[in-house]
Amino acid sequence: MLFRFKSARLFHFLVNMMSIAKPIFIRDVTSRVLRFAVCFGLCASFFTGLAHAVNSLEGGPGVNQLNFQTPVTAIARDIYALHTLMLIICGVIFIGVFGVMFYSIVMHRKSKGHTAANFHESTTVEIIWTAIPLLIIMLMALPATRTIIAMKSTQNPDITVKVTGYQWKWGYDYIEGAGKGIHFISTLSSPRNPRLASDPTGRTLSDTYLQEVDNPLVVPVNQKIRIITTAADVIHSWYVPAFAVKQDAFPGIVRDTWFKAEKIGTYRGFCAELCGRDHAFMPVVVKVVSAEDYATWVKAQQGTQAGTSSIQAATQTKAIASTEKKVSPSSETLKTPAEASLSASTTLAAQPAHSSETLELVKQRGQRVYEAQCSVCHRAKGEGFGPFPAIDGSPVSIGPIENHIDIVLKGRGQMPPWGHRLSDQDVAAVITYQRNAWTHKTNEIVSMEQVAARRHNRKTRSSASAQ
């Protein structure tokens, strides 16, 4: 009796508490739901306004696009046709299987007087439902196998390009065919902040937001392009949907694929493998041009790269000649011819530039490299921020050349090594720029030979004499 009384008291107490808490709970939940709905509506209206302002991009994604991009290669057309064929086959199977199932459920239900058949197994039925799917799979595999074999046929290319994935950019080296010897880094050039990439009102976003690069891959139309992929740090994936090309890039491993674009235009893709913090900011841009325009581009690129190389080589030669005049004959006679040759080709710190035009040309290339690779951390004017020190006014930028080169090649602290990402030419140019930009006026040009010497741990003559 006592237990029953206490149980009744407890029950009434809980009912009273619920009657008091219920309105409070409902008001709290309602207010939270309303606040969430208002915030969601505002965000949806804002992003919808931006989305409506973006147009479909030829060679890139389309607004409300549900299917594949328009194919511009034979392989892409084959894959598109395979996709459509498989979708039709799967649709027919879906309708057939579920049609029979629902027909049986509706038309043979118990309320209509039907009774279930009483049998344990049927060899005939088992053979039929095994043979028919097997036949369907074989018919699907024939065209798919033919397309896969064609995708892997990289023989006899017109041009071969090595694509190296970095965090978070792409490196392109033309190693065979027209344009052999051209190399550059391709980095995102459009602002990451959508406000900076839109018009002054902030309501119209650029159609190429996060899809523009400073140096796109340029290839001629109707020529077979072999792509060799690798990576310098983590796994990346080079992907261009319009070409139906997606090839993973592994550190220390070489993979290859190919495409043959049949239409002139600009085609866009992205890294399709999660590769770290800025994975979303390493787009792929391929410009397909006519054979004549490609020849013109190759000539311009080779002239630019050869011009910078010859300028640095000429500066190095002058530096060697001017320094060798200061060396006494007695010291030179103590060297063997091989030692003298090695000393002349790989030594000397940077010498004052004799031509302001020469210095400006090297600085221009160095500025492009700096803006693409260094400005993200060290800022546009070299002022640095957070854990990334300032370059402008830094003892490194006005100190010994060898130390400056070593830091760029091998990294230090938060700064990663750039030796495996930049060529000797780019390293020399960017260091020259840093030593002659902003408040720095060293009037020095760093040569590729100096970078190569430090890369292979060879000492320059000036550093050896200092020791």
C-alpha positions in Angstrom: 0.0 0.0 0.0 2.8 2.4 0.9 4.7 1.6 -2.3 1.5 2.2 -4.3 1.0 5.6 -2.6 4.5 6.8 -3.2 4.4 5.7 -6.8 1.2 7.7 -7.3 2.8 10.8 -5.7 5.8 10.4 -8.0 3.6 10.0 -11.0 1.6 13.2 -10.2 4.8 15.1 -9.5 6.3 14.2 -12.9 3.0 15.1 -14.7 3.0 18.5 -13.0 6.7 19.1 -13.9 6.1 18.2 -17.5 3.1 20.5 -17.7 5.3 23.4 -16.4 8.3 22.5 -18.6 6.4 21.8 -21.8 5.6 25.4 -22.7 9.1 26.5 -21.9 10.6 23.6 -23.9 8.3 24.3 -26.8 9.1 28.1 -26.7 12.8 27.3 -26.7 12.7 24.8 -29.5 10.4 27.1 -31.5 12.7 30.1 -31.1 15.7 28.1 -32.1 13.9 26.7 -35.2 12.8 30.2 -36.2 16.4 31.6 -35.7 17.8 28.8 -37.8 15.2 29.3 -40.5 15.9 33.0 -40.7 19.7 32.4 -40.9 19.3 29.7 -43.4 17.0 31.9 -45.5 19.4 34.8 -45.5 22.4 32.5 -46.4 20.3 30.8 -49.1 19.2 34.1 -50.7 22.8 35.4 -50.7 24.4 32.3 -52.2 21.5 31.9 -54.6 22.0 35.4 -55.8 25.7 34.6 -56.4 24.8 31.3 -58.1 22.3 32.9 -60.4 24.9 35.4 -61.5 27.3 32.7 -62.7 27.0 31.5 -66.3 27.8 28.1 -67.8 31.4 27.9 -68.8 32.4 26.4 -72.2 35.1 23.8 -71.5 34.1 23.8 -67.8 31.2 23.1 -65.5 27.7 24.3 -66.4 24.9 25.7 -64.2 22.6 22.9 -62.9 24.6 20.4 -65.0 23.6 16.8 -64.3 25.4 14.9 -67.0 29.0 14.8 -68.2 30.6 17.8 -69.8 30.5 18.0 -73.6 33.2 15.6 -74.9 36.0 17.0 -77.1 38.1 13.9 -77.5 37.3 10.5 -79.0 37.8 8.8 -75.7 35.5 11.2 -74.0 32.8 10.5 -76.6 33.2 6.7 -76.1 32.9 7.1 -72.3 29.9 9.3 -72.7 28.3 6.7 -75.0 29.2 3.9 -72.5 27.7 5.9 -69.7 24.4 6.3 -71.6 24.3 2.7 -72.7 24.9 1.4 -69.1 22.2 3.8 -67.8 19.7 2.4 -70.3 20.6 -1.2 -69.5 20.3 -0.5 -65.7 17.0 1.3 -66.3 15.5 -1.6 -68.3 16.6 -4.1 -65.6 15.2 -1.8 -62.8 11.8 -1.5 -64.6 11.7 -5.2 -65.4 12.6 -6.5 -62.0 10.5 -4.1 -59.9 7.6 -4.3 -62.4 7.4 -8.1 -62.0 7.7 -7.8 -58.3 5.0 -5.2 -57.8 2.7 -6.9 -60.3 3.1 -10.1 -58.3 2.4 -8.3 -55.0 -0.7 -6.6 -56.3 -2.3 -9.2 -58.6 -1.5 -12.3 -56.5 -2.4 -11.1 -53.0 -4.2 -13.2 -50.5 -7.3 -11.1 -50.5 -7.9 -12.1 -54.1 -7.9 -15.8 -53.1 -4.4 -16.7 -54.3 -2.3 -19.1 -52.3 1.5 -19.4 -52.4 3.0 -22.2 -54.4 4.6 -24.9 -52.3 8.0 -25.8 -53.8 11.5 -25.8 -52.4 13.7 -25.2 -55.4 13.7 -25.1 -59.2 16.9 -25.9 -61.2 15.4 -24.2 -64.3 14.8 -20.9 -62.6 18.3 -20.9 -61.0 19.9 -21.5 -64.4 17.8 -18.7 -66.0 18.6 -16.1 -63.3 22.3 -17.0 -63.5 22.7 -17.1 -67.2 20.8 -13.9 -68.1 22.8 -11.6 -65.8 26.0 -13.3 -67.0 25.1 -12.6 -70.6 24.2 -9.0 -69.8 27.6 -8.5 -68.0 29.5 -9.9 -71.0 27.7 -7.7 -73.4 28.5 -4.7 -71.2 32.1 -5.7 -70.8 32.9 -5.8 -74.6 32.6 -2.1 -75.4 34.0 -1.1 -72.0 37.1 -3.2 -72.5 37.7 -1.7 -75.9 37.5 1.8 -74.5 39.8 1.0 -71.6 42.5 -0.5 -73.9 42.3 2.7 -76.1 42.7 4.9 -73.0 45.9 3.1 -72.1 47.4 3.3 -75.6 50.0 6.1 -75.2 52.2 5.0 -78.1 53.4 7.4 -80.8 52.5 10.7 -79.2 53.1 14.0 -80.9 54.0 15.8 -77.7 54.9 14.5 -74.3 54.4 16.6 -71.2 55.4 15.7 -67.6 52.9 16.9 -65.1 54.1 17.2 -61.5 51.7 17.7 -58.6 52.8 20.0 -55.8 51.0 21.4 -52.8 49.2 23.3 -54.3 50.1 23.9 -57.9 51.1 22.0 -61.1 54.4 21.8 -62.8 54.6 21.3 -66.6 57.7 20.1 -68.5 57.6 19.5 -72.2 60.0 16.6 -72.7 59.2 15.4 -76.2 57.9 17.0 -79.4 57.4 20.6 -80.4 58.2 22.7 -77.4 60.7 20.4 -75.8 62.6 22.1 -73.0 59.7 24.4 -72.0 58.9 24.2 -68.3 56.8 26.3 -65.9 54.6 26.3 -62.8 50.9 26.7 -63.0 49.3 28.4 -60.0 45.8 29.7 -59.1 45.6 33.4 -60.2 42.1 34.4 -59.4 41.4 35.8 -55.8 40.3 33.2 -53.3 38.0 35.6 -51.6 34.6 35.7 -53.6 34.2 39.3 -52.7 37.5 40.2 -54.5 36.5 38.0 -57.4 33.1 39.7 -57.9 31.9 43.1 -59.1 31.8 46.1 -56.7 28.3 45.2 -55.6 29.4 41.8 -54.6 26.4 40.2 -56.4 28.1 39.0 -59.6 30.8 36.4 -59.2 33.3 35.8 -62.0 32.4 32.8 -64.2 36.0 31.6 -63.8 36.2 32.0 -60.0 38.9 29.6 -58.6 39.4 28.3 -62.2 42.0 30.7 -63.5 45.8 30.1 -63.5 48.8 32.2 -64.4 50.3 29.6 -66.8 47.9 27.2 -68.5 49.0 24.1 -70.3 49.1 24.9 -74.0 48.7 22.2 -76.7 47.9 22.1 -80.4 44.5 20.8 -81.7 44.3 17.4 -83.3 47.6 16.1 -81.9 48.1 13.3 -79.5 49.4 14.6 -76.2 50.9 12.1 -73.8 50.7 13.1 -70.1 53.2 11.7 -67.6 52.1 12.3 -64.1 54.1 12.2 -60.9 54.1 14.1 -57.6 56.7 15.8 -55.4 54.9 15.6 -52.0 51.5 13.8 -51.6 49.1 12.1 -54.0 47.4 14.4 -56.5 45.1 13.6 -59.5 45.2 15.5 -62.8 41.6 15.7 -64.1 40.1 17.4 -67.1 36.4 16.2 -67.6 36.0 17.4 -71.2 39.0 15.2 -72.2 37.8 12.2 -70.0 41.3 12.2 -68.5 41.9 11.5 -64.8 45.3 10.2 -63.8 46.6 10.0 -60.2 50.0 11.4 -59.5 52.1 9.5 -56.9 55.4 10.6 -55.3 58.2 8.6 -56.8 56.0 6.8 -59.3 55.3 7.6 -63.0 51.9 7.1 -64.6 50.8 8.1 -68.0 47.7 8.8 -70.1 46.8 10.8 -73.2 44.3 12.9 -75.0 43.7 14.4 -78.5 41.6 17.5 -78.4 39.5 18.0 -81.5 38.2 21.5 -80.8 40.1 24.8 -80.1 39.2 26.3 -76.7 40.0 26.5 -73.0 39.2 23.5 -70.9 39.2 23.4 -67.1 39.6 20.7 -64.5 41.0 20.3 -61.0 42.9 18.1 -58.6 40.6 15.2 -57.9 42.5 13.7 -55.0 42.4 15.3 -51.5 45.9 16.6 -51.1 45.8 18.9 -48.1 44.7 22.3 -46.9 44.5 24.1 -50.3 43.3 21.2 -52.3 40.4 23.3 -53.7 42.8 25.9 -55.0 44.9 24.0 -57.6 42.8 24.1 -60.9 43.9 22.6 -64.2 43.6 24.8 -67.3 44.4 23.5 -70.8 44.4 25.8 -73.8 43.9 24.0 -77.1 45.1 26.2 -80.0 45.8 25.9 -83.7 49.1 24.5 -84.9 50.2 28.0 -86.1 49.3 29.6 -82.7 51.1 26.8 -80.9 54.3 27.3 -83.0 54.1 31.0 -82.2 53.7 30.2 -78.4 56.6 27.7 -78.4 58.8 30.3 -80.1 57.9 32.9 -77.6 58.4 30.6 -74.6 61.7 29.3 -75.8 62.9 32.8 -76.5 61.9 34.0 -73.1 63.5 31.1 -71.3 66.6 31.0 -73.5 66.9 34.8 -73.1 66.9 34.6 -69.3 69.4 31.7 -69.4 71.8 33.6 -71.7 71.6 36.7 -69.6 72.5 34.8 -66.5 75.2 32.9 -68.3 76.7 36.1 -69.7 76.6 37.7 -66.3 78.3 34.6 -64.8 81.0 34.7 -67.5 81.7 38.4 -66.8 81.9 37.6 -63.1 84.3 34.8 -63.7 86.5 36.9 -66.0 86.6 39.8 -63.6 87.4 37.6 -60.7 90.1 35.6 -62.5 92.0 38.8 -63.2 92.3 39.3 -59.4 93.8 35.8 -58.9 97.6 35.7 -58.8 99.4 33.5 -61.4 101.1 31.6 -58.7 97.8 30.4 -57.2 96.5 29.4 -60.6 99.6 27.4 -61.4 98.9 25.3 -58.3 95.7 24.0 -59.8 95.2 21.2 -62.2 93.2 21.9 -65.4 90.2 20.0 -64.0 90.3 22.0 -60.8 90.5 25.2 -62.7 87.6 24.3 -64.9 85.5 23.3 -62.0 86.4 26.4 -60.2 85.4 28.6 -63.1 82.1 26.9 -63.8 80.7 26.5 -60.3 82.1 29.3 -58.1 81.8 32.9 -57.3 79.1 34.8 -55.4 76.9 37.2 -57.3 78.7 40.2 -58.8 77.3 43.7 -59.3 75.3 43.8 -62.5 76.9 45.8 -65.3 73.6 46.5 -67.1 70.4 47.8 -65.5 68.5 46.2 -68.4 69.9 42.8 -67.7 69.0 43.1 -64.0 65.5 44.2 -64.8 64.9 41.3 -67.1 65.9 38.8 -64.4 63.9 40.7 -61.8 60.8 40.4 -64.0 61.0 36.7 -64.1 61.8 36.5 -60.4 58.8 38.7 -59.6 56.5 36.3 -61.5 57.9 33.4 -59.5 57.7 35.3 -56.2 54.0 36.3 -56.8 53.1 32.7 -57.8 55.0 30.8 -55.1 56.1 33.1 -52.2 53.6 35.9 -51.8 51.0 33.7 -50.2 53.1 33.4 -47.0 55.6 36.3 -47.2 53.0 38.8 -48.7 53.3 40.9 -51.9 55.8 43.4 -50.4 57.8 40.9 -48.4 56.5 42.1 -45.1 55.6 38.6 -43.9 53.0 37.7 -41.3 52.5 35.3 -38.4 55.1 32.5 -38.4 56.4 33.6 -41.8 59.2 36.1 -41.4 59.6 39.3 -43.5 61.9 39.2 -46.5 62.2 42.9 -46.9 65.0 44.0 -44.6 65.8 40.5 -43.6 69.5 39.7 -42.9 69.1 36.7 -45.2 68.2 38.9 -48.2 71.2 41.1 -47.8 73.6 38.6 -46.4 75.7 35.9 -48.0 74.3 34.5 -51.3 75.0 30.9 -50.3 72.9 31.1 -47.2 70.0 32.7 -49.2 70.2 29.9 -51.8 70.4 27.2 -49.2 67.2 28.4 -47.4 65.2 28.5 -50.7 66.4 25.1 -51.7 66.2 23.3 -48.4 63.7 25.3 -46.4 63.8 26.4 -42.8 61.2 26.5 -40.1 57.7 26.8 -41.5 59.1 27.2 -45.0 59.1 24.0 -47.1 62.0 23.2 -49.4 61.7 24.5 -52.9 64.6 22.7 -54.5 62.4 19.9 -55.9 59.7 22.3 -57.1 61.6 25.1 -58.8 64.3 24.9 -61.5 67.7 26.5 -61.1 66.6 29.3 -63.3 63.5 30.1 -61.3 65.4 29.9 -58.0 68.1 32.2 -59.3 65.5 34.6 -60.6 63.4 34.8 -57.4 66.5 35.3 -55.2 67.7 38.0 -57.5 64.3 39.7 -57.2 64.3 39.4 -53.4 67.8 41.0 -53.2 66.8 43.9 -55.4 63.2 44.6 -54.6 61.4 46.8 -52.0 64.1 48.5 -49.9 66.9 46.2 -51.2 69.3 47.6 -53.7 72.2 45.1 -53.8 72.5 45.3 -57.6 73.3 41.6 -57.7 72.3 38.9 -60.1 72.3 35.3 -58.9 73.2 32.8 -61.6 71.9 29.3 -62.3 75.4 27.9 -61.8 75.5 29.2 -58.3 72.1 27.5 -57.5 73.3 24.3 -59.1 76.5 24.4 -57.0 74.6 24.8 -53.8 72.1 22.2 -54.9 74.9 19.6 -55.2 76.7 20.9 -52.1 79.6 22.5 -54.0 81.3 25.5 -52.5 81.7 28.7 -54.4 85.1 30.3 -54.7 84.1 33.2 -52.5 82.8 31.0 -49.7 85.9 28.8 -49.9 88.2 31.8 -49.7 86.2 33.2 -46.8 86.9 30.0 -44.9 
